[in-house]
């Protein structure tokens, strides 16, 4: 897995290689995280 933070927006990009998913986590509201799941090509 890899976690990359944005320098311009309150976002983390998480690449989970074992599952083939990429997660975009918006932490602008820390009490209600918004997680977007992006399917990746294998």
N, C-alpha and C positions, 0 to 999 in steps of 0.2 A: 504494500500500500504506500501511497505517497500523498502528502498534504502540502498544498501550495496556497499562500495567502496573496490576495490582491493588494497592490500598492495604492489603488485608487478607489476601491469600493469595499464595504464591509462584507467580504465574501471569502470563503475557503473553497478550494477545489480539491476534492478527495478522489484519488484514483485507486480503486480496489481491484487489483489485477486478477485475484483468484475468482472473483464473481463476475468480472467483465462489466462492472458498473462504474460510472463516474458520478459523484455526488457534488452538487453545488449547494453550499450552505451559506445562507444569508443571516448574519448575526447582528444586523442593525437593531433588532429588538431581541435582546438576549433572553428574555422570558418566553419568547415564542419564536423559536428558530424555524426558518423556512428552508426545507430541504427539497431540492429538485433532483430527481434521479434521471440520468442520461444513460441509455444503453450504448455500449461500445461494441464495435465490430471485433470479433475474435480472430 
